[in-house]
Protein backbone atom coordinates (compact mmCIF):
# COMPACT_ATOMS: atom_id res chain seq x y z
CA UNK A 1 0.00 0.00 0.00
CA UNK A 2 1.33 3.43 -0.85
CA UNK A 3 2.20 5.78 2.01
CA UNK A 4 -0.68 8.09 1.06
CA UNK A 5 -3.17 5.22 1.22
CA UNK A 6 -1.67 4.13 4.55
CA UNK A 7 -2.23 7.61 5.94
CA UNK A 8 -5.85 7.59 4.77
CA UNK A 9 -6.45 4.21 6.43
CA UNK A 10 -4.72 5.36 9.60
CA UNK A 11 -6.98 8.41 9.79
CA UNK A 12 -10.00 6.14 9.52
CA UNK A 13 -8.70 3.78 12.21
CA UNK A 14 -7.82 6.76 14.41
CA UNK A 15 -11.43 7.93 14.20
CA UNK A 16 -12.89 4.54 15.08
CA UNK A 17 -10.35 4.08 17.88
CA UNK A 18 -11.98 7.01 19.65
CA UNK A 19 -14.98 4.77 20.37
CA UNK A 20 -14.53 2.48 23.37
CA UNK A 21 -16.73 -0.12 21.70
CA UNK A 22 -14.12 -0.72 18.99
CA UNK A 23 -11.12 -1.30 21.27
CA UNK A 24 -11.67 -5.04 21.72
CA UNK A 25 -12.15 -5.57 17.99
CA UNK A 26 -8.95 -3.63 17.24
CA UNK A 27 -7.04 -5.61 19.86
CA UNK A 28 -8.36 -8.93 18.52
CA UNK A 29 -7.22 -7.97 15.02
CA UNK A 30 -3.61 -7.47 16.25
CA UNK A 31 -3.80 -3.74 15.60
CA UNK A 32 -1.13 -3.00 18.22
CA UNK A 33 1.35 -5.35 16.56
CA UNK A 34 0.60 -4.02 13.07
CA UNK A 35 0.79 -0.39 14.18
CA UNK A 36 4.07 -0.97 16.01
CA UNK A 37 5.55 -2.61 12.92
CA UNK A 38 4.29 0.24 10.73
CA UNK A 39 5.76 2.85 13.06
CA UNK A 40 9.12 1.07 13.07
CA UNK A 41 9.25 0.63 9.31
CA UNK A 42 8.27 4.22 8.54
CA UNK A 43 11.03 5.92 10.58
CA UNK A 44 13.07 6.76 7.47
CA UNK A 45 10.15 7.75 5.25
CA UNK A 46 9.38 11.38 4.45
CA UNK A 47 5.82 10.77 5.68
CA UNK A 48 7.03 9.59 9.12
CA UNK A 49 5.61 12.59 10.95
CA UNK A 50 2.11 12.11 9.56
CA UNK A 51 2.18 8.31 9.92
CA UNK A 52 3.50 8.47 13.46
CA UNK A 53 0.99 11.16 14.41
CA UNK A 54 -1.92 8.88 13.44
CA UNK A 55 -0.34 5.71 14.85
CA UNK A 56 0.41 7.37 18.19
CA UNK A 57 -3.15 8.69 18.47
CA UNK A 58 -4.52 5.19 17.84
CA UNK A 59 -2.14 3.59 20.32
CA UNK A 60 -2.93 6.24 22.90
CA UNK A 61 -6.66 5.56 22.52
CA UNK A 62 -6.14 1.80 22.80
CA UNK A 63 -3.66 1.78 25.67
CA UNK A 64 -4.74 4.62 27.94
CA UNK A 65 -7.05 2.63 30.22
CA UNK A 66 -6.04 -0.96 29.52
CA UNK A 67 -3.09 -2.56 31.24
CA UNK A 68 -3.25 -5.71 29.03
CA UNK A 69 -3.05 -3.53 25.90
CA UNK A 70 -0.15 -1.60 27.40
CA UNK A 71 1.67 -4.89 28.05
CA UNK A 72 0.86 -6.07 24.52
CA UNK A 73 2.34 -2.86 23.10
CA UNK A 74 5.49 -3.24 25.21
CA UNK A 75 5.91 -6.89 24.17
CA UNK A 76 5.60 -5.89 20.52
CA UNK A 77 8.54 -3.48 20.81
CA UNK A 78 6.77 -0.15 21.13
CA UNK A 79 8.94 1.23 23.95
CA UNK A 80 12.13 1.81 21.89
CA UNK A 81 10.06 3.45 19.16
CA UNK A 82 8.40 5.76 21.67
CA UNK A 83 11.79 6.64 23.12
CA UNK A 84 12.96 7.56 19.62
CA UNK A 85 9.90 9.76 19.09
CA UNK A 86 10.41 11.48 22.46
CA UNK A 87 14.04 12.28 21.58
CA UNK A 88 13.50 13.48 18.02
CA UNK A 89 9.96 14.64 17.28
CA UNK A 90 8.99 17.66 19.33
CA UNK A 91 5.20 17.88 18.73
CA UNK A 92 4.72 14.09 18.85
CA UNK A 93 6.47 13.96 22.20
CA UNK A 94 3.19 14.98 23.85
CA UNK A 95 1.54 11.78 22.56
CA UNK A 96 4.46 9.44 23.16
CA UNK A 97 5.09 10.35 26.80
CA UNK A 98 1.64 9.39 28.15
CA UNK A 99 1.86 6.03 26.37
CA UNK A 100 5.26 5.39 27.96
C-alpha positions in Angstrom: 0.0 0.0 0.0 1.3 3.4 -0.9 2.2 5.8 2.0 -0.7 8.1 1.1 -3.2 5.2 1.2 -1.7 4.1 4.5 -2.2 7.6 5.9 -5.8 7.6 4.8 -6.4 4.2 6.4 -4.7 5.4 9.6 -7.0 8.4 9.8 -10.0 6.1 9.5 -8.7 3.8 12.2 -7.8 6.8 14.4 -11.4 7.9 14.2 -12.9 4.5 15.1 -10.3 4.1 17.9 -12.0 7.0 19.7 -15.0 4.8 20.4 -14.5 2.5 23.4 -16.7 -0.1 21.7 -14.1 -0.7 19.0 -11.1 -1.3 21.3 -11.7 -5.0 21.7 -12.1 -5.6 18.0 -8.9 -3.6 17.2 -7.0 -5.6 19.9 -8.4 -8.9 18.5 -7.2 -8.0 15.0 -3.6 -7.5 16.2 -3.8 -3.7 15.6 -1.1 -3.0 18.2 1.4 -5.3 16.6 0.6 -4.0 13.1 0.8 -0.4 14.2 4.1 -1.0 16.0 5.6 -2.6 12.9 4.3 0.2 10.7 5.8 2.8 13.1 9.1 1.1 13.1 9.2 0.6 9.3 8.3 4.2 8.5 11.0 5.9 10.6 13.1 6.8 7.5 10.2 7.7 5.2 9.4 11.4 4.5 5.8 10.8 5.7 7.0 9.6 9.1 5.6 12.6 10.9 2.1 12.1 9.6 2.2 8.3 9.9 3.5 8.5 13.5 1.0 11.2 14.4 -1.9 8.9 13.4 -0.3 5.7 14.9 0.4 7.4 18.2 -3.2 8.7 18.5 -4.5 5.2 17.8 -2.1 3.6 20.3 -2.9 6.2 22.9 -6.7 5.6 22.5 -6.1 1.8 22.8 -3.7 1.8 25.7 -4.7 4.6 27.9 -7.0 2.6 30.2 -6.0 -1.0 29.5 -3.1 -2.6 31.2 -3.3 -5.7 29.0 -3.0 -3.5 25.9 -0.1 -1.6 27.4 1.7 -4.9 28.1 0.9 -6.1 24.5 2.3 -2.9 23.1 5.5 -3.2 25.2 5.9 -6.9 24.2 5.6 -5.9 20.5 8.5 -3.5 20.8 6.8 -0.1 21.1 8.9 1.2 24.0 12.1 1.8 21.9 10.1 3.5 19.2 8.4 5.8 21.7 11.8 6.6 23.1 13.0 7.6 19.6 9.9 9.8 19.1 10.4 11.5 22.5 14.0 12.3 21.6 13.5 13.5 18.0 10.0 14.6 17.3 9.0 17.7 19.3 5.2 17.9 18.7 4.7 14.1 18.9 6.5 14.0 22.2 3.2 15.0 23.8 1.5 11.8 22.6 4.5 9.4 23.2 5.1 10.4 26.8 1.6 9.4 28.2 1.9 6.0 26.4 5.3 5.4 28.0 
